[in-house]
Amino acid sequence: GGYFNASAMVASAERTIRPTVLEIDRAPLYSGDYLNNQTTTTNGVPIITNPELIAAQASGDAAAIANLSTVEGLMASRDIEQYEVATYSGLPGQTRMSLGFNLESPMSETTNFYAFGDFGYKYADAYSCFFRRAAQADRTSYALYPNGFRPQIYTDQYNLSLATGITGVLGDFDFDLSNIFGTNSAQYGMFNTWNASIGESSPTEMDLGTHRFLQNTLNFDVTNFYDDILSGLNVAFGGELRVENYQISAGQEESWTAGNAGVFTATQDNQLLIGPDGFPLEDLSGNPIVDQSGAPLVLPNAGVSQELVKNYALNCQCFRGFAPENEGNRFRSVMAAYGDLELDVTEDWLVSGALRFENYSDFGNVLTGKVATRYSIGEKFAVRGSFSSGFRAPSLQELGYSHSFTFFVGLVPFDGTLYPNSSSPARALGIGALQEERSRNVSVGFTAEIGKFDLAVDAYKIDIYDRIFQTSEFDSSQAPVLEPVIGSGLANFRINGGDISTQGIEAVLSYNTNFGNGKLGFDLAGIFRENKFEGANVPDLNTALTDEELTELYVSRDLIGQYETGTPGSKIIGTINYSLGKFSTMLRGTRYGSVQTRDSRERDLLGGGFGFADQYFTPEFTVDLGLTYSFSDAISLTLGGNNIFNEYPEIVRYELRTFDLYSQYQQGSTGANYFARLTFTL
């Protein structure tokens, strides 16, 4: 007979908010021009940004005038606290729904049909951007957001997967013929934002574009076990045909376009660039726009002559929409064949080997393999080891993704673009096509049973060659060949930046016994590893940089640090499980090892001096707890919590405190999470 199972899930979670509060002197909400009503439009018309000050001046209240002329005073009059205008980090709010099924049905005495799949939807929105302060005249609008604004990004994501297959017997072999189809669509949007270069007519909610990925995999696998060859030989071989497609569709025009709100266009011939007060128009910094003699500029031709007066920020604030030049539609097909042998030389000694050949339509051929062995010494001890080679081809996303973005150095915004390696900027700079990552993996270990204890220990070494990284930003002063193609913008690229290695030991110790009328279990797991950046692979690029400067841009100091010391070098997890009748409980403690972040550049340090603001984070310890009561075989209730003592990681040092307040490299920054879960099994 066959079977059919179905499942459904609906989940909702609110955002977690972790404000990164900076001192007012470092991130003032208002500028001097804002406080003193000295901001003007492109045409030189004054913008009243501090009406409270004007009212105080009209009443002659000297104390109020003095108070409202300060950032703190105006914030207090508008009932604004500094934390309310801070940048927020934390987990996004989510709504998730999914439907799934799994079935199998006999087709004959020797063949079966099976299928499984699911459909999912997820909506998420997050505070993923810096707060735009009213002091940033190029990015804010008094009419739309008088005290600045906090952009919020959202995604609408749909997932569909379907696997169908037939299993059966073909002569002496068992076979499995299957097809797996999967597709994903993610539409990005932003609200509580605007495009400053368009002006106040800009929409405040925008469609940023859509990404789609499709993959279809056809597999044919064959296996047979020969029990008359030594102590048994298992033979497996098969083939695979995979097709992939990755698309980027542009967002609405306002999300990526440059408007003309800051451009002054002459309305008459030989028009002076002056405002209603007769003085020269001013740029965003309050500087008069004049010629070399200090006289107002003259625009000779009505309707034609133009001058950029206010250099307002372009595109959707926080996340530029995907533009037509970012659009792409990339396809790839992959054909593969493999063979696998597992030989029981004796009842105690297993030897296995495998080879896999793959051909990529956009990449070429690759052959990988693995050999492994396991030897049992008695019934309670065994040693094992393996050696394998591997590779990872650049994904379609890595090959085809392109996007322009705003990033911050301190609190200063810069606009840049991540270009694909097939782009004109990449060719001008001399960056070649992405190559595959290659790897070599060696491991040895043993398992042992000692009384009621089970122990497994493995040591490993992984070398990865030509690891794909992302460069820092290049500009035309560093690489003059970029000036014709990127102008004053910045450019970065994905590159095969260098070789890395990881070596470590993983150990698991388990103990299970009867305790009273119940069952007691202990598990202790430890992961100890060392990551190392072995060296950068820097080509000869067309830049004006020294070798040292180029290497730092190619694979930056902070990126290397993130790999080497940015994740815990050790993680120890201890778990106690106890069950008695309808009750069961779980207590788990986790120790995260220390981490260290490396700064990307030298800067002024808070305690004085100039250097890298590196930071060491001490080990952390968290405790999780779960209590379960089973009302029946079909219904159970679990009460519990993760990080029940609400432990937070250390706060990021002040020089680096821009987006995240807490370190994100150990247990995360969400604190305690308590839950109640009711489970039904039908």
Secondary structure per residue as TSV (DSSP state, phi and psi in degrees):
chain	resnum	aa	ss	phi	psi
A	1	G	-	360.0	167.2
A	2	G	-	-108.0	-170.8
A	3	Y	E	-152.7	160.9
A	4	F	E	-143.9	126.5
A	5	N	E	-123.5	143.9
A	6	A	E	-135.8	150.9
A	7	S	E	-143.2	154.8
A	8	A	E	-141.7	148.6
A	9	M	E	-144.7	135.1
A	10	V	E	-132.3	129.0
A	11	A	E	-142.8	147.3
A	12	S	E	-141.0	141.2
A	13	A	E	-144.0	136.6
A	14	E	-	-81.2	163.1
A	15	R	-	-66.2	148.2
A	16	T	-	-101.8	139.0
A	17	I	-	-120.3	123.5
A	18	R	E	-126.2	95.1
A	19	P	E	-69.1	137.8
A	20	T	E	-101.1	95.7
A	21	V	-	-90.4	121.5
A	22	L	-	-104.9	154.2
A	23	E	-	-63.6	150.5
A	24	I	T	-59.6	-35.5
A	25	D	T	-70.2	-20.9
A	26	R	T	-90.2	-34.0
A	27	A	S	-134.4	68.6
A	28	P	-	-66.2	136.8
A	29	L	S	-69.3	-34.9
A	30	Y	S	-120.3	151.2
A	31	S	-	-96.1	170.6
A	32	G	H	-62.0	-41.5
A	33	D	H	-61.7	-39.6
A	34	Y	H	-63.9	-47.1
A	35	L	H	-63.2	-34.9
A	36	N	T	-102.1	15.2
A	37	N	T	56.9	40.6
A	38	Q	-	-106.6	10.1
A	39	T	E	-78.6	142.2
A	40	T	E	-130.3	161.8
A	41	T	-	-79.8	178.1
A	42	T	T	-58.4	-33.7
A	43	N	T	-88.1	4.3
A	44	G	S	88.1	10.0
A	45	V	-	-80.3	129.0
A	46	P	E	-61.6	144.4
A	47	I	E	-111.6	119.7
A	48	I	-	-79.4	106.1
A	49	T	-	-104.3	-15.4
A	50	N	-	-129.4	69.2
A	51	P	H	-64.3	-24.5
A	52	E	H	-62.0	-39.0
A	53	L	H	-66.5	-40.8
A	54	I	H	-62.5	-41.1
A	55	A	H	-63.9	-40.4
A	56	A	H	-66.3	-39.0
A	57	Q	H	-64.8	-37.8
A	58	A	H	-66.8	-32.9
A	59	S	H	-86.5	-10.3
A	60	G	T	73.7	21.4
A	61	D	-	-81.9	97.7
A	62	A	H	-63.2	-40.2
A	63	A	H	-64.4	-43.6
A	64	A	H	-65.7	-38.9
A	65	I	H	-60.2	-46.8
A	66	A	H	-63.1	-41.2
A	67	N	H	-68.5	-45.0
A	68	L	H	-74.6	-7.4
A	69	S	T	-87.8	3.4
A	70	T	S	-114.3	155.6
A	71	V	H	-61.1	-47.2
A	72	E	H	-61.7	-40.6
A	73	G	H	-67.0	-43.9
A	74	L	H	-68.5	-37.9
A	75	M	H	-61.4	-42.5
A	76	A	H	-64.5	-39.7
A	77	S	H	-67.0	-26.1
A	78	R	T	-98.8	9.0
A	79	D	T	57.4	46.7
A	80	I	-	-114.3	126.8
A	81	E	-	-95.4	154.5
A	82	Q	G	-61.7	-34.2
A	83	Y	G	-67.9	-24.2
A	84	E	G	-72.4	-20.7
A	85	V	G	-111.6	21.7
A	86	A	S	-83.8	165.9
A	87	T	E	-79.3	135.2
A	88	Y	E	-103.5	134.8
A	89	S	E	-120.9	175.6
A	90	G	S	134.6	178.9
A	91	L	-	-75.7	147.4
A	92	P	-	-74.5	157.4
A	93	G	E	-74.0	142.2
A	94	Q	E	-139.2	145.5
A	95	T	E	-126.6	122.0
A	96	R	E	-127.3	139.5
A	97	M	E	-140.3	143.2
A	98	S	E	-151.8	150.4
A	99	L	E	-127.9	134.8
A	100	G	E	-140.3	159.2
A	101	F	E	-148.5	162.7
A	102	N	E	-152.7	126.3
A	103	L	E	-143.9	157.4
A	104	E	E	-148.1	141.1
A	105	S	E	-146.1	134.4
A	106	P	E	-70.1	139.7
A	107	M	S	-103.0	-29.6
A	108	S	S	-158.9	-171.5
A	109	E	S	-66.9	-23.5
A	110	T	S	-119.1	-2.1
A	111	T	-	-128.7	147.1
A	112	N	E	-133.4	146.1
A	113	F	E	-103.6	137.7
A	114	Y	E	-137.3	157.6
A	115	A	E	-157.5	146.2
A	116	F	E	-152.9	154.8
A	117	G	E	-176.4	175.5
A	118	D	E	-157.2	156.7
A	119	F	E	-125.3	131.5
A	120	G	E	-134.6	152.7
A	121	Y	E	-136.1	139.2
A	122	K	E	-141.9	128.8
A	123	Y	E	-112.5	132.3
A	124	A	E	-139.5	140.5
A	125	D	E	-135.9	147.7
A	126	A	E	-149.7	154.0
A	127	Y	-	-85.1	89.2
A	128	S	-	-108.3	13.6
A	129	C	S	-133.9	161.7
A	130	F	-	-67.3	147.3
A	131	F	-	-68.3	129.6
A	132	R	B	-87.7	110.0
A	133	R	-	-78.9	149.1
A	134	A	T	-60.1	-21.8
A	135	A	T	-67.5	-20.1
A	136	Q	-	-85.9	85.7
A	137	A	T	-62.7	-24.5
A	138	D	T	-79.5	-11.3
A	139	R	T	-123.9	-7.9
A	140	T	-	-121.9	166.2
A	141	S	-	-136.9	125.0
A	142	Y	T	-64.7	-36.0
A	143	A	T	-67.3	-39.5
A	144	L	T	-90.5	-44.2
A	145	Y	-	-137.2	81.1
A	146	P	T	-61.1	-25.2
A	147	N	T	-116.2	24.1
A	148	G	-	87.8	-177.9
A	149	F	B	-156.6	161.6
A	150	R	-	-121.2	101.8
A	151	P	-	-63.2	149.5
A	152	Q	E	-131.1	131.0
A	153	I	E	-101.3	149.0
A	154	Y	E	-139.8	158.8
A	155	T	E	-133.6	139.5
A	156	D	E	-110.0	115.2
A	157	Q	E	-124.9	132.5
A	158	Y	E	-121.6	137.8
A	159	N	E	-130.1	139.0
A	160	L	E	-139.7	130.5
A	161	S	E	-138.7	143.9
A	162	L	E	-147.8	124.9
A	163	A	E	-119.1	131.8
A	164	T	E	-131.1	149.9
A	165	G	E	-166.2	167.7
A	166	I	E	-130.8	128.4
A	167	T	E	-112.5	147.9
A	168	G	E	-176.8	-164.5
A	169	V	E	-118.5	131.8
A	170	L	E	-128.0	96.6
A	171	G	T	67.0	-124.1
A	172	D	T	-89.3	0.8
A	173	F	E	-109.6	147.4
A	174	D	E	-91.1	140.0
A	175	F	E	-129.8	158.5
A	176	D	E	-140.6	110.7
A	177	L	E	-106.1	120.2
A	178	S	E	-140.6	157.2
A	179	N	E	-135.3	129.3
A	180	I	E	-120.9	122.1
A	181	F	E	-115.5	134.2
A	182	G	E	-144.7	143.0
A	183	T	E	-145.8	149.8
A	184	N	E	-139.3	139.0
A	185	S	E	-132.7	128.5
A	186	A	E	-130.1	114.0
A	187	Q	E	-99.7	127.9
A	188	Y	E	-102.5	142.6
A	189	G	E	-146.3	166.9
A	190	M	E	-139.7	137.5
A	191	F	E	-130.7	168.6
A	192	N	S	58.3	50.3
A	193	T	-	-147.0	-172.7
A	194	W	-	-173.2	170.4
A	195	N	-	-106.5	104.0
A	196	A	T	-62.0	-30.6
A	197	S	T	-71.3	-17.2
A	198	I	T	-83.6	-31.8
A	199	G	-	99.9	-166.4
A	200	E	T	-70.2	-9.7
A	201	S	T	-81.0	-3.7
A	202	S	S	-62.6	140.1
A	203	P	-	-65.3	151.7
A	204	T	S	-102.4	-1.9
A	205	E	E	-132.8	133.5
A	206	M	E	-139.3	146.5
A	207	D	E	-85.1	120.2
A	208	L	E	-92.7	-13.5
A	209	G	E	129.4	172.9
A	210	T	E	-133.9	138.8
A	211	H	E	-110.8	139.9
A	212	R	E	-133.8	139.7
A	213	F	E	-135.3	133.9
A	214	L	E	-131.4	139.1
A	215	Q	E	-142.4	132.5
A	216	N	E	-129.3	127.3
A	217	T	E	-126.0	122.7
A	218	L	E	-106.4	123.9
A	219	N	E	-122.8	144.2
A	220	F	E	-134.6	115.2
A	221	D	E	-120.8	139.0
A	222	V	E	-131.3	136.1
A	223	T	E	-138.1	153.4
A	224	N	E	-156.4	145.0
A	225	F	E	-115.3	125.1
A	226	Y	E	-104.8	107.4
A	227	D	T	-83.8	-4.7
A	228	D	T	-101.1	6.0
A	229	I	S	-103.6	109.0
A	230	L	T	48.6	-126.3
A	231	S	T	-97.2	9.9
A	232	G	-	132.9	136.1
A	233	L	E	-130.8	124.7
A	234	N	E	-104.5	127.7
A	235	V	E	-115.4	131.2
A	236	A	E	-138.8	139.5
A	237	F	E	-153.8	164.0
A	238	G	E	178.7	-177.6
A	239	G	E	-140.8	162.5
A	240	E	E	-145.1	140.8
A	241	L	E	-127.2	120.2
A	242	R	E	-124.5	135.7
A	243	V	E	-121.4	133.6
A	244	E	E	-128.5	148.2
A	245	N	E	-143.6	132.3
A	246	Y	E	-129.0	128.5
A	247	Q	E	-127.8	145.1
A	248	I	E	-122.7	125.2
A	249	S	E	-110.0	141.1
A	250	A	E	-69.6	153.0
A	251	G	-	-86.0	-175.8
A	252	Q	-	-65.7	153.6
A	253	E	G	-58.9	-38.7
A	254	E	G	-63.0	-20.1
A	255	S	G	-79.1	-17.7
A	256	W	T	-131.1	-0.7
A	257	T	-	-91.4	164.9
A	258	A	-	-104.9	116.2
A	259	G	-	-85.9	-176.3
A	260	N	-	-120.6	25.5
A	261	A	T	-63.4	-27.3
A	262	G	T	-96.1	6.7
A	263	V	E	-100.5	129.9
A	264	F	E	-96.2	123.9
A	265	T	E	-110.3	129.9
A	266	A	-	-61.2	136.4
A	267	T	S	-103.6	-5.7
A	268	Q	S	-151.3	159.3
A	269	D	T	-65.7	144.4
A	270	N	T	53.5	44.1
A	271	Q	E	-82.4	131.5
A	272	L	E	-74.6	142.3
A	273	L	-	-86.3	74.5
A	274	I	B	-129.9	159.1
A	275	G	-	-93.2	-176.5
A	276	P	T	-59.5	-23.7
A	277	D	T	-85.9	0.7
A	278	G	S	84.7	-2.5
A	279	F	S	-95.8	157.3
A	280	P	B	-57.5	146.3
A	281	L	-	-62.9	153.7
A	282	E	B	-117.0	148.6
A	283	D	-	-80.4	-173.1
A	284	L	T	-66.3	-21.7
A	285	S	T	-90.9	3.0
A	286	G	S	84.1	11.8
A	287	N	-	-86.7	134.2
A	288	P	B	-68.3	142.9
A	289	I	-	-95.0	102.4
A	290	V	B	-136.0	169.2
A	291	D	-	-85.5	-173.0
A	292	Q	T	-64.6	-23.3
A	293	S	T	-87.8	-5.0
A	294	G	S	91.3	3.7
A	295	A	-	-88.2	153.5
A	296	P	B	-58.4	145.8
A	297	L	-	-65.6	154.4
A	298	V	E	-117.5	127.1
A	299	L	E	-100.8	112.3
A	300	P	-	-73.2	-34.7
A	301	N	S	-118.9	122.2
A	302	A	T	-62.7	135.8
A	303	G	T	75.4	-4.8
A	304	V	T	-121.7	-51.2
A	305	S	-	-68.9	133.5
A	306	Q	E	-137.0	157.2
A	307	E	E	-143.9	133.3
A	308	L	E	-77.8	110.5
A	309	V	-	-94.4	-50.6
A	310	K	S	-113.7	114.4
A	311	N	-	-84.4	68.6
A	312	Y	-	-67.5	149.0
A	313	A	-	-62.8	139.1
A	314	L	-	-87.7	163.2
A	315	N	S	70.1	177.2
A	316	C	S	-65.0	131.4
A	317	Q	S	-65.3	137.9
A	318	C	S	89.7	-49.8
A	319	F	S	-143.4	109.3
A	320	R	-	-65.0	135.5
A	321	G	-	-64.2	156.2
A	322	F	-	-72.4	124.1
A	323	A	-	-94.3	168.9
A	324	P	G	-54.0	-34.1
A	325	E	G	-71.7	-14.5
A	326	N	G	-89.3	-12.9
A	327	E	-	-64.3	148.5
A	328	G	E	-159.0	158.8
A	329	N	E	-149.9	89.3
A	330	R	E	-105.6	138.1
A	331	F	E	-119.2	154.3
A	332	R	E	-151.6	141.8
A	333	S	E	-122.4	145.0
A	334	V	E	-132.5	127.4
A	335	M	E	-113.1	138.4
A	336	A	E	-142.1	151.2
A	337	A	E	-140.1	146.1
A	338	Y	E	-143.9	158.9
A	339	G	E	-139.2	143.0
A	340	D	E	-140.9	130.3
A	341	L	E	-124.6	134.6
A	342	E	E	-128.5	115.7
A	343	L	E	-116.6	122.8
A	344	D	E	-85.5	96.2
A	345	V	S	-61.6	-44.3
A	346	T	S	-135.5	-179.1
A	347	E	S	-66.3	-17.4
A	348	D	S	-105.5	-12.0
A	349	W	E	-125.5	119.9
A	350	L	E	-113.2	134.0
A	351	V	E	-127.8	135.6
A	352	S	E	-138.3	154.8
A	353	G	E	-152.9	151.2
A	354	A	E	-148.7	147.5
A	355	L	E	-130.0	143.8
A	356	R	E	-138.2	128.9
A	357	F	E	-114.0	132.8
A	358	E	E	-132.4	143.9
A	359	N	E	-124.4	121.4
A	360	Y	E	-102.3	131.4
A	361	S	T	-63.9	-28.4
A	362	D	T	-109.6	12.8
A	363	F	T	-139.8	-48.2
A	364	G	E	127.5	-162.8
A	365	N	E	-103.9	153.4
A	366	V	E	-151.9	142.7
A	367	L	E	-125.0	127.0
A	368	T	E	-127.5	161.0
A	369	G	E	-154.5	169.1
A	370	K	E	-150.8	140.2
A	371	V	E	-128.4	143.6
A	372	A	E	-150.0	156.9
A	373	T	E	-148.6	153.4
A	374	R	E	-142.8	131.9
A	375	Y	E	-128.8	124.3
A	376	S	E	-94.4	131.0
A	377	I	S	-111.4	97.1
A	378	G	S	75.5	-166.4
A	379	E	S	-91.3	-8.7
A	380	K	S	-123.9	9.8
A	381	F	E	-147.4	139.0
A	382	A	E	-149.9	146.8
A	383	V	E	-114.7	153.6
A	384	R	E	-149.8	157.6
A	385	G	E	-161.6	159.8
A	386	S	E	-155.2	156.6
A	387	F	E	-139.1	134.4
A	388	S	E	-146.4	152.7
A	389	S	E	-112.9	151.0
A	390	G	E	-150.6	174.6
A	391	F	E	-156.6	159.3
A	392	R	E	-135.9	117.2
A	393	A	-	-73.8	148.6
A	394	P	-	-56.8	133.9
A	395	S	-	-70.7	162.4
A	396	L	H	-60.3	-33.3
A	397	Q	H	-65.6	-42.8
A	398	E	H	-66.4	-33.0
A	399	L	H	-78.7	-33.7
A	400	G	H	-115.2	-7.5
A	401	Y	-	-71.9	135.8
A	402	S	-	-145.1	136.6
A	403	H	E	-162.8	143.3
A	404	S	E	-98.3	148.2
A	405	F	E	-153.0	164.8
A	406	T	E	-112.2	131.1
A	407	F	E	-129.5	165.3
A	408	F	E	-120.8	137.4
A	409	V	E	-111.0	108.2
A	410	G	T	67.7	-121.3
A	411	L	T	-114.1	15.0
A	412	V	E	-95.7	123.5
A	413	P	E	-82.7	144.3
A	414	F	E	-134.6	147.1
A	415	D	E	-108.5	131.3
A	416	G	E	-142.0	175.0
A	417	T	E	-136.3	134.9
A	418	L	E	-90.2	112.0
A	419	Y	E	-99.1	144.5
A	420	P	-	-70.2	160.7
A	421	N	T	-72.4	-11.0
A	422	S	T	-89.6	2.2
A	423	S	S	-80.5	165.1
A	424	S	H	-61.8	-43.7
A	425	P	H	-60.0	-39.3
A	426	A	H	-64.9	-42.8
A	427	R	H	-65.9	-40.1
A	428	A	H	-63.3	-39.4
A	429	L	H	-75.6	-24.9
A	430	G	T	99.7	15.4
A	431	I	-	-81.3	126.0
A	432	G	-	-85.3	-177.6
A	433	A	-	-68.4	149.1
A	434	L	-	-65.1	138.5
A	435	Q	-	-108.5	171.0
A	436	E	-	-72.3	151.2
A	437	E	E	-84.3	132.9
A	438	R	E	-113.9	147.9
A	439	S	E	-138.6	159.1
A	440	R	E	-138.3	129.5
A	441	N	E	-129.3	124.4
A	442	V	E	-123.7	133.4
A	443	S	E	-143.6	147.0
A	444	V	E	-138.4	150.2
A	445	G	E	-170.6	-178.2
A	446	F	E	-149.9	159.1
A	447	T	E	-125.5	146.8
A	448	A	E	-146.8	145.3
A	449	E	E	-117.6	115.1
A	450	I	E	-122.3	98.8
A	451	G	T	63.2	-123.1
A	452	K	T	-93.7	7.7
A	453	F	E	-97.1	137.9
A	454	D	E	-116.3	130.1
A	455	L	E	-129.5	134.4
A	456	A	E	-133.4	129.2
A	457	V	E	-132.7	131.5
A	458	D	E	-135.3	137.3
A	459	A	E	-114.4	144.6
A	460	Y	E	-146.4	159.7
A	461	K	E	-141.8	124.7
A	462	I	E	-121.7	125.7
A	463	D	E	-112.3	130.0
A	464	I	E	-120.7	126.9
A	465	Y	E	-107.5	141.1
A	466	D	E	60.4	45.2
A	467	R	E	-60.7	139.0
A	468	I	E	-82.4	124.2
A	469	F	E	-124.7	177.9
A	470	Q	E	-118.6	130.8
A	471	T	-	-71.6	165.9
A	472	S	-	-74.3	-177.6
A	473	E	-	-86.5	130.5
A	474	F	B	-97.7	143.3
A	475	D	-	-124.3	173.4
A	476	S	T	-73.1	-16.0
A	477	S	T	-75.0	-31.3
A	478	Q	T	-81.6	-31.4
A	479	A	-	-137.0	88.2
A	480	P	G	-55.5	-24.9
A	481	V	G	-65.2	-16.6
A	482	L	G	-81.9	-19.5
A	483	E	H	-56.6	-42.5
A	484	P	H	-66.7	-21.2
A	485	V	H	-107.9	-23.8
A	486	I	H	-121.9	-7.1
A	487	G	T	60.8	-127.5
A	488	S	T	-90.6	5.3
A	489	G	-	-79.1	-176.6
A	490	L	E	-119.7	152.8
A	491	A	E	-137.8	137.5
A	492	N	E	-136.3	169.0
A	493	F	E	-147.1	159.8
A	494	R	E	-91.5	137.0
A	495	I	E	-143.6	157.9
A	496	N	E	-81.3	86.0
A	497	G	E	-79.4	-25.5
A	498	G	E	174.4	-175.9
A	499	D	E	-108.2	141.8
A	500	I	E	-132.8	164.1
A	501	S	E	-145.6	154.6
A	502	T	E	-136.7	131.2
A	503	Q	E	-134.9	146.6
A	504	G	E	-174.2	-178.1
A	505	I	E	-131.9	136.0
A	506	E	E	-123.4	133.4
A	507	A	E	-136.9	140.6
A	508	V	E	-132.8	126.1
A	509	L	E	-120.6	126.7
A	510	S	E	-124.7	147.0
A	511	Y	E	-143.5	126.8
A	512	N	E	-132.7	137.0
A	513	T	E	-157.5	164.7
A	514	N	E	-82.5	137.9
A	515	F	E	-136.1	110.8
A	516	G	T	63.2	-130.1
A	517	N	T	-95.4	7.3
A	518	G	E	-118.6	-171.1
A	519	K	E	-120.9	134.2
A	520	L	E	-120.3	135.1
A	521	G	E	-135.9	139.7
A	522	F	E	-121.0	138.1
A	523	D	E	-133.2	133.1
A	524	L	E	-130.8	120.1
A	525	A	E	-123.5	139.1
A	526	G	E	-132.9	136.0
A	527	I	E	-122.9	122.1
A	528	F	E	-129.4	120.5
A	529	R	E	-144.8	159.4
A	530	E	E	-130.6	124.0
A	531	N	E	-101.6	140.1
A	532	K	E	-140.5	133.1
A	533	F	E	-88.3	113.3
A	534	E	E	-79.3	-25.5
A	535	G	E	158.3	150.8
A	536	A	E	-86.8	144.9
A	537	N	-	-108.0	85.5
A	538	V	-	-99.8	119.0
A	539	P	-	-77.2	175.1
A	540	D	-	-84.6	98.7
A	541	L	-	-96.4	161.8
A	542	N	S	-85.9	77.0
A	543	T	-	-131.4	170.2
A	544	A	S	-100.6	17.4
A	545	L	-	-91.5	155.5
A	546	T	-	-73.0	166.2
A	547	D	H	-58.5	-41.5
A	548	E	H	-65.6	-43.6
A	549	E	H	-64.7	-40.3
A	550	L	H	-65.6	-42.8
A	551	T	H	-60.6	-40.3
A	552	E	H	-65.9	-36.6
A	553	L	H	-74.1	-35.7
A	554	Y	H	-67.9	-51.5
A	555	V	S	-132.9	103.4
A	556	S	-	-75.0	160.8
A	557	R	H	-59.4	-43.1
A	558	D	H	-69.6	-32.1
A	559	L	H	-68.2	-42.1
A	560	I	H	-63.6	-42.2
A	561	G	H	-63.7	-37.6
A	562	Q	H	-60.1	-37.4
A	563	Y	H	-76.7	-45.7
A	564	E	H	-75.6	-46.3
A	565	T	T	-126.8	3.4
A	566	G	S	-83.2	-7.0
A	567	T	S	-123.4	152.0
A	568	P	-	-57.8	135.0
A	569	G	S	-77.8	-11.1
A	570	S	E	-145.6	151.0
A	571	K	E	-149.2	121.6
A	572	I	E	-120.3	126.9
A	573	I	E	-123.7	122.1
A	574	G	E	-115.4	130.0
A	575	T	E	-130.1	135.2
A	576	I	E	-118.7	126.9
A	577	N	E	-119.4	136.4
A	578	Y	E	-141.4	132.3
A	579	S	E	-128.0	139.4
A	580	L	E	-146.1	108.7
A	581	G	T	61.1	-122.9
A	582	K	T	-88.7	-1.6
A	583	F	E	-103.0	145.0
A	584	S	E	-147.8	151.9
A	585	T	E	-140.7	152.4
A	586	M	E	-135.2	129.6
A	587	L	E	-126.6	125.2
A	588	R	E	-133.1	131.8
A	589	G	E	-117.0	138.4
A	590	T	E	-129.0	127.1
A	591	R	E	-108.3	121.5
A	592	Y	E	-98.2	131.3
A	593	G	-	-69.7	173.5
A	594	S	-	-69.8	157.0
A	595	V	E	-135.2	162.4
A	596	Q	E	-140.3	132.2
A	597	T	E	-100.4	147.0
A	598	R	-	-114.2	132.6
A	599	D	-	-71.1	150.3
A	600	S	S	-81.8	-20.0
A	601	R	S	-153.3	161.2
A	602	E	E	-79.8	147.9
A	603	R	E	-155.0	171.7
A	604	D	E	-68.7	128.8
A	605	L	-	-95.0	149.4
A	606	L	T	-60.3	-41.0
A	607	G	T	-83.9	8.0
A	608	G	S	104.8	156.0
A	609	G	S	91.7	-179.7
A	610	F	E	-139.4	128.4
A	611	G	E	175.0	-166.9
A	612	F	E	-82.2	133.3
A	613	A	-	-89.6	60.6
A	614	D	-	-69.8	157.3
A	615	Q	E	-144.6	136.8
A	616	Y	E	-102.7	131.5
A	617	F	E	-113.8	124.9
A	618	T	-	-70.4	162.0
A	619	P	-	-57.7	152.5
A	620	E	E	-124.2	154.9
A	621	F	E	-136.8	129.7
A	622	T	E	-128.4	157.0
A	623	V	E	-128.1	132.7
A	624	D	E	-116.0	149.0
A	625	L	E	-143.4	138.0
A	626	G	E	-139.6	134.4
A	627	L	E	-123.4	125.1
A	628	T	E	-124.0	136.9
A	629	Y	E	-124.0	126.5
A	630	S	E	-98.4	110.4
A	631	F	S	-69.8	-33.1
A	632	S	S	-160.9	-175.0
A	633	D	S	-66.8	-17.4
A	634	A	S	-105.0	-18.9
A	635	I	E	-131.4	131.2
A	636	S	E	-143.9	152.9
A	637	L	E	-124.3	130.4
A	638	T	E	-121.8	129.3
A	639	L	E	-114.9	136.3
A	640	G	E	-173.1	-171.1
A	641	G	E	-163.0	151.3
A	642	N	E	-107.6	136.6
A	643	N	S	55.2	55.4
A	644	I	T	-65.2	-20.7
A	645	F	T	-93.4	10.3
A	646	N	-	57.1	49.8
A	647	E	-	-83.3	129.7
A	648	Y	-	-107.6	149.7
A	649	P	-	-71.8	173.9
A	650	E	-	-68.3	153.3
A	651	I	B	-78.6	140.3
A	652	V	-	-64.7	140.5
A	653	R	-	-60.3	154.8
A	654	Y	G	-59.6	-38.3
A	655	E	G	-62.2	-28.1
A	656	L	G	-105.1	5.9
A	657	R	-	-85.0	85.7
A	658	T	S	-116.6	-61.6
A	659	F	S	-99.3	-54.3
A	660	D	-	-98.0	135.0
A	661	L	S	-83.1	-34.5
A	662	Y	B	-110.7	157.2
A	663	S	-	-62.3	139.5
A	664	Q	-	-106.8	11.0
A	665	Y	S	-102.8	-1.6
A	666	Q	S	-117.1	-102.4
A	667	Q	S	-90.8	5.2
A	668	G	-	84.1	176.7
A	669	S	S	-118.2	20.2
A	670	T	-	-90.1	-10.3
A	671	G	-	73.1	-152.2
A	672	A	-	-72.3	150.7
A	673	N	E	-138.6	112.4
A	674	Y	E	-108.0	145.5
A	675	F	E	-148.2	159.7
A	676	A	E	-129.6	130.5
A	677	R	E	-131.5	122.8
A	678	L	E	-106.3	123.5
A	679	T	E	-114.5	129.5
A	680	F	E	-114.6	134.1
A	681	T	-	-119.8	117.9
A	682	L	-	-104.6	360.0
